[in-house]
Amino acid sequence: MAKKASEHYKVYHNENGPDISTVIRPVLQQDGLYFKDIDGTGKVSPVNDWRLSPEERAAAYVKELTVDEKIAQLFISDWRMGPKYKSPRLPGHVAVPDESGILDDAEVNQKTIFGEQRLPGTTTLIKEWFSRHTILRENATAEDLTDYLNQLQAVAEECDRFVPVSVASNSRNENGEVVFGMNDAAGVFPTWPGTMGIAAAVKGSGIEVADQWAEAIRRSWESCGLRKGYMYMADCMTDPRWQRTFGTFGEDTDLICQIMEHIIPRIQGSEDGVTDTGVAVTTKHFPGGGARENGFDPHYAAGQWNVYATPGSLQKYHIPAFQVAVDKHTSSIMPYYSKPAAEKSAPQQDCLGQELRLDPYGFAYNRVFIHDILRGQMGFKGYINSDTGIVHNMKWGVEMLDEPERIGFAVRNSGVDVISGLFDNAYGRESYDRAKNGYYDTHTLPEGFTPDMVTLDDESLDRAVTRTLTEMFQLGMFENPYRDPKKAAEAVATPSDWEKANLAHRQSVVLLKNDGILPLTAEKLAGKKVYAEAFAKKAEQGETATKALREMLADQVTLTENYEEADIAILMVSPSSGDYFTATAGYLELDICENKTVPNVDDQCRPMEQTHQETTLTGTHKIADIAAAVHNKGGKVIANINFPLAWLVGNVERNADALTAGFDTYPSATLDVMFGRYAPTGKLPITLPKGDEVLAVNADGVCVSPNDVPGYDKDQYMPESMKDENGKAYAYRDAAGNYYELNFGLTY
């Protein structure tokens, strides 16, 4: 077995310049300085000369690459690690280790919701396909991750021209259920609460929470050689039934802007953009995915529309955070799958106040939004990285085009630089050839399209590849791609980062209700029996969580397994709704419920007479039984709800004397708040809807509360007949008279 790259790369130190690390790439000396022979010319060419700007070097290099090498740079797709980490997306796959034992050189027929493709082994992908953009989803240790990334670069060095492998990942520094495509890995890097929990903590404790989080992200990722993050969401959550709510910073546009302003420079390494000690940020999902049509997600056809039913909502709520990201030089931006619905939208304006044309193309295909607004008006200088699957399955608005035409239309017409989903190198070559071989002399295009809109040409290829090469040069990946696995493990284990993360979990807890039972002091617990149970959507999950909860409480309280003899009940409630990549039979259910009868929807997403049953929490009815028994004994019920979505909380709140909210918060942090070891400071980053009545959809498919307006502003659009004596209609109001709206949170 060949040596691992981690064990035999060499480092050359330039006293006033970058370190040069290499396994087999020649190193040149000139003027007392070291240079890597990147382009294989054997001289300090403009490509190899780190004294030139990244932009100059990228422009020079793109002229040396072949057409096929450049086409390969247009595509990014998820890739597997080696034999040590089996991919959950490839059941039954048997890895074939490369000479180092780290990479997988087996061929595989990979099928996902984004498409299906026959893929080669890793060595072939890099050396023969010349693909250089991959997505990592496995949850490896810091040392194994560094070994893997080092090995990829060593293989890339064997090519005539060296282009490093740019590996992207979704976020890895937040707690929560691991969701493919969102936070595929958790718990290895310093682990904060979910992004809404970070928002809740920032609201209560200040922006320093986000600063510390971002700085830890940069240190932990960079130490391993992981240099590109698909993070974070600048989307403003305006439709509470949007499945991706849990990845946002909530509904407060001003807060989202503030967080973007702080985290992008800290992750990338400077106020001026990406540095060689930073991690490139891909801000998503332009121009904001929150304006869903009654929550339907554009991973499936029902959710393909962005609806702006309220005049001016696009500029007021959805665009501002992206403008901040642009101003802070985010390296790339990811457009959303969906397309704007002109016929269902009120007039909207561009960034100059002019009436906006809402062409019905998915945003990655939408020249008005990408070329005219994002680049022309907002001043974006980075590159566009599409969301995953736009060429094959999430092809909204361009279904009439074939795959090569979709690639050409995205890259050449709207200005996309990297297409995520599959390694569509062959389709890319077909798109390029069609511009030169007379294909459209005998093939017609759908009305409204011309050959130069749907084919790749040299100008569009060079533009796209120059932009992605520029990022790699900015990151120092050409000069110094290798990292020390042991130093990476030490950096990831930095105690102060974990301590700050643990504090943020406590800061994220929001106290919604308290009749005086909290905090649970020793005096209040004296002589009392405590019943503890955890609830989840699936019974087995609840049982496992209950066992863990009782173990956590065993040395703090006197436990009983019979709630009828309990003086105090502690209930941990973790609902879940829908399936991220699958359309539901009806609207995404937000009620905390069990076997609730709800309407189906038709193919135009309107409610039907036919019904089905939804469960978001197994044991919902038991909560009322527990509360009745404890209250009959004169006792108290304390509940916590985890909020990946804006739940309808009535079935829990009505039975609780104290109620806390968490956002993928550690249970230990929640218990610290309940037991008075940390006084609650968190504030709600979202408004919780009152009930089904404020989410009702009429026969025409129109929601009574506008989908494109955040919860704190919905009341101004609600019917007067629904408003209470305080002029409020939308937010949930508890028995104490408090509204669970943006910025609400009690303390001790």
MARLUMPA-256993 format. One line per 3 residues: number of its first residue (from 0); their letters; for each residue x, y, z of C-alpha. Coordinates in Angstrom, 2 decimals, padded with zeros to 5 digits. Example, Ala and Ser with C-alpha at 12.3 -4.5 7.8 and 13.67 -1.06 7.14 Angstrom:
REM MARLUMPA-256993
0	as	012.30 -004.50 007.80; 013.67 -001.06 007.14
//
This chain:
REM MARLUMPA-256993
0	mak	000.00 000.00 000.00; 001.34 003.42 -000.95; 001.98 005.97 001.76
3	kas	-000.77 008.32 002.70; -000.31 011.83 001.37; -000.55 013.05 004.97
6	ehy	002.66 011.19 005.76; 004.91 012.40 002.98; 003.96 015.83 001.73
9	kvy	006.73 018.41 001.92; 006.44 022.04 002.98; 008.62 024.89 001.70
12	hne	008.50 028.13 003.66; 008.57 031.52 001.95; 009.59 034.07 004.55
15	ngp	007.32 036.77 003.16; 004.94 034.65 001.14; 002.82 031.53 001.25
18	dis	003.98 028.11 002.33; 004.27 025.66 -000.55; 003.16 022.10 000.15
21	tvi	003.43 019.25 -002.31; 003.62 015.49 -002.63; 005.03 015.07 -006.15
24	rpv	004.57 018.48 -007.77; 007.90 020.12 -008.63; 008.89 023.21 -006.67
27	lqq	010.72 026.01 -008.46; 013.18 028.50 -006.97; 013.61 032.03 -008.20
30	dgl	014.72 035.25 -006.52; 015.22 033.32 -003.29; 011.56 032.27 -003.30
33	yfk	009.69 028.99 -003.77; 006.96 028.46 -006.38; 004.94 025.37 -007.21
36	did	004.95 024.20 -010.83; 001.17 024.27 -011.12; 000.83 024.36 -014.88
39	gtg	003.71 021.99 -015.67; 005.69 024.58 -017.62; 008.76 024.30 -015.40
42	kvs	009.02 028.08 -015.01; 007.60 030.84 -012.86; 004.76 031.57 -015.24
45	pvn	001.87 033.91 -014.38; -000.06 030.85 -013.21; 002.73 029.77 -010.87
48	dwr	003.65 033.23 -009.58; 001.91 033.79 -006.24; 003.03 037.43 -006.29
51	lsp	000.31 038.13 -008.85; -003.33 038.55 -007.86; -005.66 035.53 -007.79
54	eer	-007.69 037.14 -010.58; -004.64 037.51 -012.83; -003.51 033.95 -012.22
57	aaa	-006.97 032.52 -012.86; -007.30 034.46 -016.12; -003.92 033.13 -017.23
60	yvk	-004.66 029.53 -016.26; -008.00 029.33 -017.99; -006.20 029.96 -021.29
63	elt	-004.05 026.85 -020.74; -006.85 024.42 -019.90; -008.50 022.37 -022.63
66	vde	-012.19 022.68 -023.43; -012.95 019.36 -021.73; -010.96 020.34 -018.65
69	kia	-012.93 023.56 -018.42; -016.28 021.84 -018.96; -015.44 019.50 -016.08
72	qlf	-015.19 022.54 -013.79; -018.84 023.41 -014.41; -020.21 020.55 -012.32
75	isd	-020.26 019.60 -008.66; -021.83 016.54 -007.11; -021.69 014.62 -003.87
78	wrm	-018.87 012.10 -003.61; -018.14 009.21 -001.34; -015.27 008.72 001.05
81	gpk	-013.27 005.51 001.09; -013.82 002.11 002.71; -013.75 003.48 006.26
84	yks	-016.94 005.53 005.78; -019.82 003.88 003.98; -022.12 006.26 002.18
87	prl	-025.72 006.14 003.47; -026.85 006.92 -000.07; -025.21 003.78 -001.50
90	pgh	-026.69 000.80 000.35; -024.83 -002.38 -000.49; -021.98 -000.56 -002.22
93	vav	-018.61 -002.26 -001.74; -015.71 000.18 -001.84; -012.50 -000.65 -003.66
96	pde	-009.63 001.10 -001.89; -007.00 002.97 -003.85; -003.32 002.34 -003.16
99	sgi	-003.43 004.46 -000.02; -006.51 002.70 001.33; -008.23 006.07 001.80
102	ldd	-010.12 006.68 -001.46; -012.81 004.55 -003.11; -011.89 003.49 -006.65
105	aev	-014.97 001.36 -007.27; -017.44 002.23 -010.00; -020.98 002.85 -008.86
108	nqk	-024.40 003.46 -010.32; -025.63 006.24 -008.09; -029.29 007.20 -007.94
111	tif	-030.65 010.05 -005.86; -033.65 012.35 -006.05; -031.47 014.61 -008.20
114	geq	-030.85 012.06 -010.94; -029.01 008.84 -011.79; -025.50 008.40 -013.12
117	rlp	-022.83 005.77 -013.69; -019.78 007.07 -011.87; -016.13 005.99 -011.94
120	gtt	-013.73 005.50 -009.07; -012.20 008.50 -007.37; -008.86 008.30 -009.16
123	tli	-010.56 008.14 -012.56; -012.87 011.03 -011.66; -009.88 013.24 -010.88
126	kew	-007.33 012.13 -013.46; -009.46 011.22 -016.48; -012.68 013.18 -016.02
129	fsr	-010.70 016.12 -014.56; -013.60 016.90 -012.24; -012.54 019.13 -009.37
132	hti	-015.71 020.02 -007.46; -017.28 017.54 -005.05; -019.65 017.64 -002.08
135	lre	-018.78 015.83 001.13; -021.61 014.47 003.28; -019.91 011.84 005.48
138	nat	-019.33 012.61 009.15; -015.64 011.77 009.51; -013.31 012.50 012.41
141	aed	-011.01 015.47 011.96; -007.98 013.25 011.32; -009.76 011.01 008.81
144	ltd	-011.27 014.01 007.06; -007.83 015.61 006.71; -006.32 012.37 005.40
147	yln	-009.10 012.11 002.82; -008.77 015.70 001.61; -004.98 015.41 001.44
150	qlq	-005.26 012.26 -000.65; -007.55 013.94 -003.17; -004.98 016.70 -003.67
153	ava	-002.17 014.18 -004.09; -004.05 012.45 -006.92; -004.78 015.81 -008.55
156	eec	-001.05 016.61 -008.45; -000.42 013.66 -010.76; -002.17 015.38 -013.67
159	drf	-000.21 017.37 -016.25; -001.86 020.53 -014.96; -002.61 020.77 -011.26
162	vpv	-006.01 022.04 -010.20; -006.85 021.26 -006.58; -010.02 019.42 -005.64
165	sva	-012.48 021.85 -004.07; -014.63 019.92 -001.61; -017.79 021.63 -000.40
168	sns	-019.87 020.69 002.59; -023.11 021.74 004.16; -022.84 023.09 007.68
171	rne	-021.15 020.98 010.36; -021.22 023.19 013.44; -024.84 022.91 014.55
174	nge	-026.72 020.31 016.53; -029.82 018.57 015.25; -031.21 015.67 013.34
177	vvf	-028.84 014.92 010.48; -030.67 015.85 007.29; -029.23 015.05 003.85
180	gmn	-028.53 018.30 002.06; -028.70 020.50 005.13; -026.40 019.45 007.97
183	daa	-025.11 016.09 006.77; -022.60 015.94 009.61; -022.88 017.01 013.23
186	gvf	-021.04 016.53 016.49; -017.43 016.28 015.26; -016.76 020.00 014.97
189	ptw	-017.64 022.37 017.85; -021.41 022.13 017.96; -023.73 025.09 018.48
192	pgt	-027.55 024.89 018.55; -029.45 025.02 015.27; -029.39 028.26 013.32
195	mgi	-032.70 029.40 014.78; -031.19 028.70 018.19; -028.25 030.91 017.28
198	aaa	-030.75 033.62 016.31; -032.58 033.17 019.63; -029.27 033.44 021.50
201	vkg	-028.14 036.50 019.57; -031.44 038.23 020.30; -031.00 037.67 024.01
204	sgi	-027.23 037.79 024.51; -025.81 039.83 021.64; -024.10 039.36 018.31
207	eva	-020.94 038.03 020.00; -022.62 034.61 019.96; -022.55 034.62 016.15
210	dqw	-019.02 036.04 016.09; -017.68 033.19 018.22; -019.57 030.61 016.19
213	aea	-018.22 031.92 012.87; -014.65 032.11 014.12; -014.83 028.50 015.33
216	irr	-016.20 027.41 011.95; -013.25 028.99 010.16; -010.67 027.46 012.50
219	swe	-012.11 023.96 012.51; -012.79 023.72 008.78; -009.53 025.32 007.63
222	scg	-007.46 023.13 009.92; -008.77 020.04 008.10; -008.41 021.48 004.61
225	lrk	-012.18 021.80 004.11; -012.42 025.15 002.36; -015.90 025.66 000.97
228	gym	-019.19 025.76 002.87; -022.71 025.65 001.51; -023.78 027.96 004.28
231	yma	-025.62 029.93 005.48; -029.22 030.68 004.59; -030.01 034.36 004.17
234	dcm	-033.62 033.38 003.49; -036.29 035.15 005.53; -038.85 032.65 006.82
237	tdp	-042.25 034.05 005.86; -044.31 030.91 005.23; -044.28 028.85 008.45
240	rwq	-045.05 025.63 006.58; -041.74 025.74 004.72; -039.80 022.58 005.62
243	rtf	-036.47 024.41 005.54; -037.44 026.80 008.32; -035.03 024.98 010.61
246	gtf	-032.03 026.04 008.53; -032.86 029.75 008.65; -032.18 032.45 011.21
249	ged	-035.92 033.02 011.50; -038.19 035.77 010.25; -036.47 038.98 011.35
252	tdl	-034.89 040.55 008.27; -032.85 042.99 010.33; -031.42 040.18 012.46
255	icq	-030.60 038.05 009.41; -028.77 041.03 007.91; -026.82 041.55 011.13
258	ime	-025.81 037.90 011.32; -024.71 037.86 007.67; -022.70 041.03 008.26
261	hii	-020.83 039.38 011.11; -020.36 035.76 010.07; -019.28 036.07 006.42
264	pri	-016.05 038.03 007.10; -015.23 035.84 010.10; -015.66 032.61 008.16
267	qgs	-013.91 033.83 005.01; -011.08 035.47 006.91; -011.49 039.17 006.14
270	edg	-013.87 042.03 005.40; -012.62 042.01 001.81; -013.44 038.43 000.91
273	vtd	-011.80 035.03 000.94; -008.29 034.63 002.36; -005.77 031.79 002.50
276	tgv	-006.74 031.15 006.13; -010.48 031.30 005.48; -013.34 029.17 004.25
279	avt	-015.32 030.26 001.20; -018.98 030.94 001.95; -021.83 030.07 -000.40
282	tkh	-024.83 032.14 000.70; -028.20 030.62 -000.13; -030.92 030.65 -001.53
285	fpg	-031.25 033.76 -003.69; -033.60 035.65 -003.86; -035.03 033.97 -000.75
288	gga	-036.86 030.67 -000.45; -039.22 031.78 002.30; -041.97 032.99 -000.02
291	ren	-043.38 029.54 -000.52; -046.86 028.83 -001.76; -048.45 027.44 001.41
294	gfd	-045.21 025.79 002.42; -044.67 023.48 -000.54; -040.98 022.83 -001.11
297	phy	-039.48 023.10 -004.62; -037.74 019.75 -004.33; -041.05 018.57 -005.77
300	aag	-043.35 020.05 -008.40; -046.00 021.39 -006.02; -043.46 023.83 -004.59
303	qwn	-041.97 025.17 -007.79; -043.43 028.68 -007.36; -042.30 031.67 -005.31
306	vya	-045.43 033.71 -004.68; -045.16 037.41 -003.80; -048.78 038.20 -003.05
309	tpg	-047.96 041.37 -001.09; -046.84 044.52 -002.91; -043.15 045.20 -002.37
312	slq	-042.50 042.13 -000.22; -039.50 040.95 -002.24; -037.47 044.08 -001.53
315	kyh	-038.77 044.63 001.99; -038.22 041.18 003.46; -036.34 038.85 001.12
318	ipa	-033.57 040.73 -000.70; -031.90 042.76 002.10; -029.84 039.97 003.68
321	fqv	-028.49 038.98 000.27; -027.41 042.56 -000.32; -025.47 042.41 002.95
324	avd	-023.88 039.14 001.83; -022.84 040.77 -001.44; -021.48 043.81 000.39
327	kht	-019.45 041.49 002.63; -018.00 039.75 -000.44; -019.52 036.32 -000.02
330	ssi	-017.58 034.08 -002.37; -020.59 032.52 -004.07; -024.36 032.60 -004.04
333	mpy	-026.77 029.73 -004.57; -030.08 030.51 -006.31; -033.17 028.60 -005.21
336	ysk	-034.89 025.95 -007.34; -038.19 027.81 -007.55; -039.49 030.31 -010.07
339	paa	-041.52 033.49 -009.54; -045.29 033.31 -010.13; -046.26 036.52 -011.90
342	eks	-049.96 035.70 -012.15; -050.19 035.05 -008.38; -047.99 037.95 -007.31
345	apq	-048.57 041.62 -006.61; -046.27 044.16 -008.28; -042.66 043.88 -007.17
348	qdc	-039.70 046.18 -007.75; -036.07 045.61 -008.58; -033.29 047.22 -006.57
351	lgq	-033.69 050.48 -008.49; -037.38 050.76 -007.72; -038.45 049.78 -011.22
354	elr	-041.23 047.29 -011.86; -039.78 043.81 -011.89; -040.41 041.32 -014.67
357	ldp	-041.19 037.91 -013.14; -040.13 035.48 -015.87; -041.30 031.92 -015.07
360	ygf	-037.85 030.32 -014.95; -036.19 028.72 -011.94; -033.92 031.29 -010.36
363	ayn	-030.72 029.61 -011.60; -032.12 029.99 -015.11; -033.51 033.46 -014.53
366	rvf	-031.40 036.11 -016.25; -033.44 038.95 -014.76; -032.64 037.86 -011.21
369	ihd	-029.07 036.61 -011.70; -027.58 038.83 -014.37; -029.65 041.99 -014.08
372	ilr	-030.42 042.21 -010.36; -027.78 040.22 -008.48; -024.82 041.22 -010.61
375	gqm	-025.96 044.40 -012.32; -027.83 046.14 -009.49; -026.56 044.50 -006.29
378	gfk	-022.92 044.37 -007.41; -022.17 040.70 -006.84; -018.65 039.79 -008.02
381	gyi	-018.37 036.15 -006.98; -019.64 033.04 -008.70; -023.07 031.41 -008.94
384	nsd	-023.40 027.84 -007.66; -026.77 026.33 -008.51; -028.79 024.25 -006.10
387	tgi	-028.59 020.49 -006.56; -030.51 018.84 -009.38; -031.60 021.70 -011.64
390	vhn	-030.59 019.98 -014.88; -032.57 016.79 -014.30; -035.31 016.74 -011.68
393	mkw	-035.76 020.30 -010.37; -035.83 021.85 -013.83; -038.67 024.27 -013.12
396	gve	-039.52 026.52 -016.04; -037.20 024.85 -018.56; -038.83 021.45 -018.89
399	mld	-039.15 022.06 -022.64; -035.35 022.08 -023.06; -033.15 018.98 -023.04
402	epe	-030.20 018.51 -020.68; -027.46 020.11 -022.85; -029.76 023.06 -023.51
405	rig	-030.50 023.53 -019.80; -026.77 023.60 -019.10; -026.19 026.17 -021.83
408	fav	-029.16 028.27 -020.74; -028.00 028.34 -017.09; -024.33 029.07 -017.80
411	rns	-024.41 031.26 -020.88; -027.75 033.03 -020.57; -028.26 033.62 -016.85
414	gvd	-024.65 033.41 -015.66; -024.40 030.28 -013.52; -020.79 029.19 -012.98
417	vis	-021.17 025.82 -011.19; -024.10 023.42 -011.60; -024.79 021.09 -008.71
420	glf	-026.34 017.66 -009.06; -024.47 015.27 -011.34; -021.18 015.24 -013.19
423	dna	-022.79 016.16 -016.50; -019.50 016.56 -018.38; -020.82 014.74 -021.45
426	ygr	-023.95 016.90 -021.64; -021.75 019.97 -021.20; -019.58 018.90 -024.13
429	esy	-022.71 018.30 -026.22; -023.92 021.81 -025.40; -020.56 023.24 -026.47
432	dra	-020.43 021.20 -029.69; -023.96 022.19 -030.71; -022.83 025.81 -030.94
435	kng	-020.33 024.82 -033.65; -021.61 021.73 -035.48; -024.80 023.04 -037.08
438	yyd	-027.05 021.06 -034.75; -029.75 023.71 -034.83; -029.82 023.77 -038.60
441	tht	-031.88 020.60 -038.33; -033.27 020.83 -034.78; -035.80 023.41 -033.68
444	lpe	-035.97 025.09 -030.30; -039.08 025.94 -028.28; -040.46 029.41 -028.91
447	gft	-038.53 032.15 -027.15; -035.17 030.40 -027.24; -032.29 030.85 -029.67
450	pdm	-029.18 028.68 -030.14; -026.88 031.24 -028.53; -029.05 031.16 -025.37
453	vtl	-028.83 027.39 -024.88; -025.29 026.46 -025.91; -021.94 026.86 -024.24
456	dde	-019.29 028.95 -025.93; -015.67 029.74 -025.11; -016.54 033.09 -023.56
459	sld	-019.06 031.66 -021.10; -016.79 028.70 -020.29; -013.80 030.94 -019.59
462	rav	-015.90 033.30 -017.48; -017.26 030.50 -015.29; -013.97 028.68 -014.80
465	trt	-012.04 031.88 -014.14; -014.38 032.66 -011.28; -013.98 029.29 -009.57
468	lte	-010.23 029.21 -010.14; -010.02 032.67 -008.58; -011.58 031.33 -005.39
471	mfq	-009.05 028.49 -005.24; -006.17 030.92 -005.69; -007.63 033.21 -003.00
474	lgm	-007.85 030.26 -000.61; -004.22 029.33 -001.25; -005.26 025.86 -002.40
477	fen	-002.81 025.82 -005.31; 000.17 026.65 -003.10; -000.69 024.92 000.15
480	pyr	-003.55 022.38 -000.03; -002.21 019.94 002.60; -002.97 019.91 006.33
483	dpk	-001.57 018.02 009.32; -004.22 015.56 010.61; -003.00 015.75 014.21
486	kaa	-003.03 019.54 014.22; -006.50 019.41 012.69; -007.73 017.19 015.52
489	eav	-006.24 019.57 018.06; -007.85 022.59 016.42; -011.27 020.93 016.26
492	atp	-010.97 019.99 019.95; -010.14 023.53 021.09; -011.77 023.65 024.56
495	sdw	-012.75 027.32 024.37; -014.76 026.71 021.18; -016.69 023.86 022.78
498	eka	-017.26 025.94 025.92; -018.65 028.82 023.87; -020.84 026.40 021.93
501	nla	-022.20 024.89 025.13; -022.96 028.36 026.49; -024.79 029.21 023.26
504	hrq	-027.06 026.21 023.81; -028.10 027.67 027.16; -028.48 031.13 025.64
507	svv	-030.77 029.69 022.96; -033.44 028.47 025.41; -036.54 030.68 025.40
510	llk	-038.81 030.74 028.44; -042.34 031.09 027.07; -044.44 030.49 030.16
513	ndg	-043.87 030.24 033.90; -046.36 030.36 036.76; -043.52 030.42 039.28
516	ilp	-042.59 026.74 039.26; -039.30 027.51 037.49; -036.52 027.47 038.41
519	lta	-036.73 024.06 040.04; -034.79 024.87 043.18; -033.94 022.37 045.88
522	ekl	-036.71 023.83 048.04; -039.33 023.26 045.34; -038.13 019.71 044.81
525	agk	-037.93 018.75 048.46; -040.12 015.73 049.09; -041.45 015.78 045.53
528	kvy	-041.65 012.96 043.02; -040.83 013.78 039.41; -042.14 012.04 036.31
531	aea	-040.10 012.52 033.11; -040.97 011.54 029.55; -039.82 012.50 026.09
534	fak	-042.09 012.48 023.06; -041.23 012.29 019.35; -042.99 011.60 016.08
537	kae	-042.01 007.94 016.22; -042.72 005.99 019.39; -039.32 004.29 019.43
540	qge	-037.56 007.66 019.25; -039.59 008.84 022.21; -038.73 005.72 024.19
543	tat	-035.01 006.11 023.55; -035.12 009.79 024.47; -037.12 009.05 027.61
546	kal	-034.48 006.62 028.81; -031.74 009.20 028.24; -033.78 011.94 029.94
549	rem	-034.36 009.86 033.05; -030.68 009.01 033.25; -029.85 012.72 033.11
552	lad	-032.30 013.44 035.93; -031.53 010.45 038.13; -029.09 012.25 040.42
555	qvt	-031.03 015.52 040.51; -034.58 014.51 041.49; -036.61 011.69 042.94
558	lte	-038.01 009.96 039.88; -041.19 007.97 039.53; -042.29 005.95 036.53
561	nye	-045.95 006.44 037.43; -047.19 009.89 036.51; -050.29 009.45 038.67
564	ead	-048.12 009.71 041.78; -045.95 012.55 040.47; -045.84 016.03 041.96
567	iai	-043.93 017.42 039.00; -043.81 016.27 035.37; -041.01 017.20 032.99
570	lmv	-041.98 016.61 029.37; -039.60 017.00 026.44; -041.58 017.39 023.21
573	sps	-039.91 016.98 019.81; -042.47 017.00 016.98; -041.62 016.36 013.35
576	sgd	-043.65 016.96 010.21; -043.43 015.74 006.65; -040.52 014.26 004.75
579	yft	-037.91 016.68 003.48; -037.69 015.36 -000.07; -041.24 014.03 -000.51
582	ata	-044.45 015.91 -001.15; -047.05 015.47 001.56; -050.64 014.49 000.75
585	gyl	-051.74 017.83 002.16; -050.16 020.94 003.61; -047.23 020.48 005.96
588	eld	-048.84 019.93 009.35; -047.77 022.37 012.09; -050.13 021.24 014.80
591	ice	-048.61 019.13 017.57; -051.04 016.30 017.04; -051.72 012.60 016.69
594	nkt	-054.03 011.06 014.06; -055.45 014.44 013.08; -057.78 014.44 010.07
597	vpn	-056.71 017.03 007.48; -057.60 017.71 003.83; -055.67 016.43 000.84
600	vdd	-054.62 018.88 -001.85; -055.17 018.69 -005.60; -052.56 019.08 -008.34
603	qcr	-052.88 022.87 -008.03; -052.29 022.69 -004.28; -055.87 023.56 -003.32
606	pme	-057.67 021.83 -000.44; -059.89 018.89 -001.36; -062.80 017.12 000.31
609	qth	-060.74 013.96 000.61; -058.78 013.69 003.84; -055.92 011.82 005.47
612	qet	-054.48 011.64 008.96; -051.35 013.34 010.23; -049.23 012.70 013.30
615	tlt	-046.43 015.01 014.31; -046.03 013.63 017.84; -046.87 010.15 019.03
618	gth	-048.37 010.42 022.49; -049.91 013.86 022.07; -053.06 012.69 023.85
621	kia	-050.98 011.30 026.71; -049.68 014.78 027.49; -053.18 015.82 028.52
624	dia	-053.58 012.66 030.60; -050.31 013.30 032.42; -051.25 016.93 033.05
627	aav	-054.67 016.01 034.40; -053.21 013.47 036.83; -050.46 015.80 038.06
630	hnk	-052.80 018.77 038.37; -055.36 016.70 040.26; -052.62 016.05 042.79
633	ggk	-051.85 019.78 043.01; -048.66 019.35 041.01; -047.02 021.18 038.11
636	via	-046.19 020.30 034.51; -043.04 021.65 032.86; -042.64 021.16 029.12
639	nin	-040.07 021.94 026.48; -040.80 022.01 022.75; -038.11 021.74 020.08
642	fpl	-038.81 024.09 017.18; -037.46 023.14 013.76; -040.77 024.61 012.54
645	awl	-043.22 027.20 013.87; -045.46 024.73 015.70; -049.04 025.29 016.78
648	vgn	-048.37 024.81 020.48; -051.87 024.73 021.97; -051.94 021.01 022.72
651	ver	-048.85 021.41 024.89; -049.14 024.94 026.29; -052.67 024.42 027.63
654	nad	-051.41 021.50 029.71; -048.20 023.12 030.96; -047.53 025.42 033.89
657	alt	-044.11 026.27 032.50; -042.98 026.04 028.90; -039.58 026.46 027.29
660	agf	-038.55 026.50 023.64; -035.41 025.01 022.12; -034.03 025.03 018.61
663	dty	-032.06 021.80 018.31; -030.74 022.73 021.73; -028.94 020.21 023.91
666	psa	-031.39 018.70 026.46; -028.73 019.29 029.12; -028.85 023.02 028.36
669	tld	-032.64 023.04 028.64; -032.41 021.28 032.00; -029.84 023.83 033.15
672	vmf	-032.45 026.52 032.52; -035.23 024.55 034.18; -033.13 023.91 037.30
675	gry	-031.91 027.48 037.59; -028.29 026.84 036.67; -028.71 029.36 033.86
678	apt	-031.30 032.13 033.82; -033.12 032.14 030.46; -032.12 034.88 028.03
681	gkl	-033.27 033.58 024.62; -035.87 035.41 022.54; -038.12 033.99 019.84
684	pit	-036.68 034.37 016.31; -040.08 033.53 014.81; -043.76 034.15 015.53
687	lpk	-045.79 031.09 016.45; -049.15 030.92 014.64; -052.32 030.96 016.73
690	gde	-053.88 027.91 015.14; -055.23 026.36 011.96; -057.50 029.34 011.41
693	vla	-054.57 031.66 010.59; -053.10 029.11 008.17; -056.38 028.33 006.40
696	vna	-056.24 028.05 002.62; -059.36 028.87 000.62; -060.78 027.05 -002.38
699	dgv	-058.52 029.10 -004.70; -055.39 028.06 -002.82; -054.86 031.43 -001.13
702	cvs	-053.80 031.49 002.52; -055.55 033.87 004.90; -052.11 034.97 006.17
705	pnd	-049.80 036.03 003.30; -047.02 033.55 002.55; -044.47 036.25 001.66
708	vpg	-044.73 038.33 004.85; -043.01 037.37 008.14; -045.13 036.57 011.16
711	ydk	-044.47 039.84 012.96; -046.04 041.78 010.06; -048.86 039.44 009.09
714	dqy	-051.48 041.17 011.25; -051.63 044.20 008.97; -052.91 041.89 006.21
717	mpe	-055.27 039.75 008.29; -059.06 040.23 008.24; -060.28 042.61 010.92
720	smk	-062.80 040.01 012.05; -059.94 037.78 013.20; -058.22 040.40 015.36
723	den	-058.54 040.56 019.14; -058.88 043.60 021.39; -055.18 044.37 020.84
726	gka	-055.47 044.25 017.08; -053.64 040.94 016.88; -054.80 037.96 014.83
729	yay	-051.79 035.82 013.92; -049.67 035.09 016.99; -050.48 032.45 019.59
732	rda	-051.64 033.87 022.93; -051.19 031.80 026.07; -053.24 031.55 029.25
735	agn	-051.16 034.31 030.84; -052.02 036.67 027.99; -048.57 036.62 026.38
738	yye	-048.22 036.50 022.61; -045.63 034.07 021.31; -044.31 036.47 018.73
741	lnf	-040.95 037.63 017.47; -038.64 038.77 020.30; -040.77 037.33 023.11
744	glt	-039.06 035.59 025.99; -039.35 035.62 029.77; -036.60 035.29 032.36
747	y	-036.21 034.64 036.09
//
